[in-house]
Amino acid sequence: MAEPQVQHFDTIVIGGGIAGLQSALDLADQGYRVAVVEKDASIGGKMIRLSKVFPTLDCASCITTPKMASAAHHENITLFTYCNVDGIVRMGEEIHARITQNPRYVDPDKCIGCRKCEYACPVYLPDMEQGGFSAKKAISIPFSNAIPQVAVLDAEHCMLCGQCETVCPTDAVDYFMEPETFTLTARTAVLSTGFELSPVKDKAQYGNGEIPNVIDSLQMERLLAPHGPYNRVLRPSDGMEPDSIAYVQCAGSRDKSMGVSYCSRVCCMYAIKQAMLLSGALPLADITIYYMDIRAFGKGYEQFYQNAKAMGIEFVKAKVARINEGDGGSVTVRYENQDGGGIQTMDHDLVVLSMGILPGWRPEPYCPVSTDSDRFITSIKPKISPVLTDMEGVFAAGAAAGPKDIVDTISESGSAAVEAAKYMQASEPILETQP
Ligand SMILES: Cc1cc2nc3c(=O)[nH]c(=O)nc-3n(C[C@H](O)[C@H](O)[C@H](O)COP(=O)(O)OP(=O)(O)OC[C@H]3O[C@@H](n4cnc5c(N)ncnc54)[C@H](O)[C@@H]3O)c2cc1C
């Protein structure tokens, strides 16, 4: 059997979201050779899937795409997408990461991103990149500005009809592709594995994800995005333009029943942002935010909140107890009004749940780095160097270390790059003699 391939770098960045890309670019610009390992078929993380970003309301993909392209074209950065991390260990001076390349069933060296396979494929599947609201083909490029622009075949749903193989001009389709395992070594690693939303299905009081017009906040980001599933905001059950939209805050945070007792930090601000964008998209719609406290923690955020109130968005201080399906696709919200109104109910056309932020990756048993009781990566010097973990030469950046907004994610990623560079400067360079 052939020996598994080993490739050497200065730093391995795990996670190709905005945190990982920023750390990688900051290190690569200083001349360090960086491997970025991403589990999805494209880099970009959650940010490339957002509509606009608070508090500036800049277009998210306009900011993220250039970073993705810079990383992809940087001579010191190598991207490993659609890869699983099977284990990270320190062996003497080096960190070894064992990686599995998942099969795309399309040869990335041959695919020219022409999408002919996608057009020919007869199998339609829900497109989770669009919140599950529209369809994609069983072989497709993940989304329009994905990097790399390489098609991926969904082996579970492929009918093996052979249409994609027939039309591919470069013979890139390979139904017999197997997973490949290889090892990356480096002197340092940055863990930037981000976050996931707590699943709606875990919240029985809010319908377990079975009420069609109750969606999560990332799905609303897609409805609001310029390249969203409908190009306008429509409710999923019947394609009606919603006249009344509600946000339920702390739907999965500060909630011990969900195992998330902490504040997810960004939900107040993104709900306010989405409400503002909805006011623009649907000027006649009533928008209500049910909240426990508004935590407008960053620079300019309180003003952002005040602007939303001035725009006519209604803020109701209430804990939502129950959400039920109403008549004609409506959604009934039952809540206790904290401003003295007692128990009340209200019908809305569409309800958005601000679900909690969970770690995107649990290091155990793959990597001996410690996590806190909230399962995010532990910082051993949270005040003076929050990116330091308890594994030598391994740093954490972005939402992997706790819920945070993009501003804090970028600052932390720069800090992780500085700490990694300092660590490498303090030790002997080991790559000088390697090609
Ligand atoms: C609905 C919503 C709206 C938001 N809007 C805003 C906003 O307007 N402004 C703002 O400042 N912030 C906003 N945020 C917060 C923002 O999304 C985060 O700050 C940012 O995405 C964090 O970036 P990250 O790179 O740390 O994590 P992510 O974006 O989650 O990226 C992590 C990457 O790591 C990859 N990964 C995970 N595990 C592994 C593994 N084991 N191996 C390889 N790769 C892995 C993931 O696939 C992903 O690509 C919003 C959040 C939500 C939920």
Ligand as a Chemical Component Dictionary entry (heavy atoms), coordinates in Angstrom:
data_LIG
# 
_chem_comp.id                   LIG 
_chem_comp.type                 NON-POLYMER 
_chem_comp.pdbx_formal_charge   0 
_chem_comp.three_letter_code    LIG 
# 
loop_
_chem_comp_atom.comp_id 
_chem_comp_atom.atom_id 
_chem_comp_atom.alt_atom_id 
_chem_comp_atom.type_symbol 
_chem_comp_atom.charge 
_chem_comp_atom.model_Cartn_x 
_chem_comp_atom.model_Cartn_y 
_chem_comp_atom.model_Cartn_z 
_chem_comp_atom.pdbx_ordinal 
LIG C1  C1  C 0 -28.250 34.995 11.164 1  
LIG C2  C2  C 0 -26.925 35.631 11.465 2  
LIG C3  C3  C 0 -26.652 36.902 10.989 3  
LIG C4  C4  C 0 -25.447 37.518 11.304 4  
LIG N1  N1  N 0 -25.235 38.792 10.857 5  
LIG C5  C5  C 0 -24.105 39.437 11.242 6  
LIG C6  C6  C 0 -23.896 40.798 10.853 7  
LIG O1  O1  O 0 -24.726 41.396 10.170 8  
LIG N2  N2  N 0 -22.773 41.426 11.305 9  
LIG C7  C7  C 0 -21.852 40.801 12.105 10 
LIG O2  O2  O 0 -20.877 41.432 12.516 11 
LIG N3  N3  N 0 -22.000 39.484 12.438 12 
LIG C8  C8  C 0 -23.105 38.800 12.029 13 
LIG N4  N4  N 0 -23.275 37.496 12.378 14 
LIG C9  C9  C 0 -22.161 36.796 13.052 15 
LIG C10 C10 C 0 -21.153 36.283 11.986 16 
LIG O3  O3  O 0 -21.819 35.344 11.176 17 
LIG C11 C11 C 0 -19.929 35.664 12.675 18 
LIG O4  O4  O 0 -19.279 36.674 13.398 19 
LIG C12 C12 C 0 -18.907 35.107 11.679 20 
LIG O5  O5  O 0 -19.519 34.312 10.706 21 
LIG C13 C13 C 0 -17.880 34.268 12.429 22 
LIG O6  O6  O 0 -16.947 33.784 11.492 23 
LIG P1  P1  P 0 -16.101 32.458 11.750 24 
LIG O7  O7  O 0 -15.176 32.328 10.615 25 
LIG O8  O8  O 0 -15.580 32.464 13.121 26 
LIG O9  O9  O 0 -17.192 31.284 11.708 27 
LIG P2  P2  P 0 -17.975 30.621 10.470 28 
LIG O10 O10 O 0 -18.513 31.675 9.589  29 
LIG O11 O11 O 0 -18.944 29.678 11.119 30 
LIG O12 O12 O 0 -16.879 29.803 9.678  31 
LIG C14 C14 C 0 -16.334 28.608 10.214 32 
LIG C15 C15 C 0 -15.890 27.714 9.070  33 
LIG O13 O13 O 0 -15.243 26.566 9.627  34 
LIG C16 C16 C 0 -15.679 25.411 8.930  35 
LIG N5  N5  N 0 -15.512 24.263 9.807  36 
LIG C17 C17 C 0 -16.194 23.939 10.935 37 
LIG N6  N6  N 0 -15.705 22.787 11.466 38 
LIG C18 C18 C 0 -14.705 22.370 10.651 39 
LIG C19 C19 C 0 -13.831 21.256 10.671 40 
LIG N7  N7  N 0 -13.868 20.330 11.629 41 
LIG N8  N8  N 0 -12.926 21.123 9.672  42 
LIG C20 C20 C 0 -12.864 22.039 8.681  43 
LIG N9  N9  N 0 -13.666 23.127 8.616  44 
LIG C21 C21 C 0 -14.583 23.311 9.589  45 
LIG C22 C22 C 0 -17.147 25.710 8.607  46 
LIG O14 O14 O 0 -17.605 24.911 7.538  47 
LIG C23 C23 C 0 -17.063 27.198 8.241  48 
LIG O15 O15 O 0 -16.768 27.381 6.878  49 
LIG C24 C24 C 0 -24.471 36.846 12.082 50 
LIG C25 C25 C 0 -24.739 35.557 12.542 51 
LIG C26 C26 C 0 -25.958 34.957 12.251 52 
LIG C27 C27 C 0 -26.265 33.580 12.776 53 
# 
loop_
_chem_comp_bond.comp_id 
_chem_comp_bond.atom_id_1 
_chem_comp_bond.atom_id_2 
_chem_comp_bond.value_order 
_chem_comp_bond.pdbx_ordinal 
LIG C1  C2  SING 1  
LIG C2  C3  SING 2  
LIG C2  C26 DOUB 3  
LIG C3  C4  DOUB 4  
LIG C4  N1  SING 5  
LIG C4  C24 SING 6  
LIG N1  C5  DOUB 7  
LIG C5  C6  SING 8  
LIG C5  C8  SING 9  
LIG C6  O1  DOUB 10 
LIG C6  N2  SING 11 
LIG N2  C7  SING 12 
LIG C7  O2  DOUB 13 
LIG C7  N3  SING 14 
LIG N3  C8  DOUB 15 
LIG C8  N4  SING 16 
LIG N4  C9  SING 17 
LIG N4  C24 SING 18 
LIG C9  C10 SING 19 
LIG C10 O3  SING 20 
LIG C10 C11 SING 21 
LIG C11 O4  SING 22 
LIG C11 C12 SING 23 
LIG C12 O5  SING 24 
LIG C12 C13 SING 25 
LIG C13 O6  SING 26 
LIG O6  P1  SING 27 
LIG P1  O7  DOUB 28 
LIG P1  O8  SING 29 
LIG P1  O9  SING 30 
LIG O9  P2  SING 31 
LIG P2  O10 DOUB 32 
LIG P2  O11 SING 33 
LIG P2  O12 SING 34 
LIG O12 C14 SING 35 
LIG C14 C15 SING 36 
LIG C15 O13 SING 37 
LIG C15 C23 SING 38 
LIG O13 C16 SING 39 
LIG C16 N5  SING 40 
LIG C16 C22 SING 41 
LIG N5  C17 SING 42 
LIG N5  C21 SING 43 
LIG C17 N6  DOUB 44 
LIG N6  C18 SING 45 
LIG C18 C19 SING 46 
LIG C18 C21 DOUB 47 
LIG C19 N7  SING 48 
LIG C19 N8  DOUB 49 
LIG N8  C20 SING 50 
LIG C20 N9  DOUB 51 
LIG N9  C21 SING 52 
LIG C22 O14 SING 53 
LIG C22 C23 SING 54 
LIG C23 O15 SING 55 
LIG C24 C25 DOUB 56 
LIG C25 C26 SING 57 
LIG C26 C27 SING 58 
# 
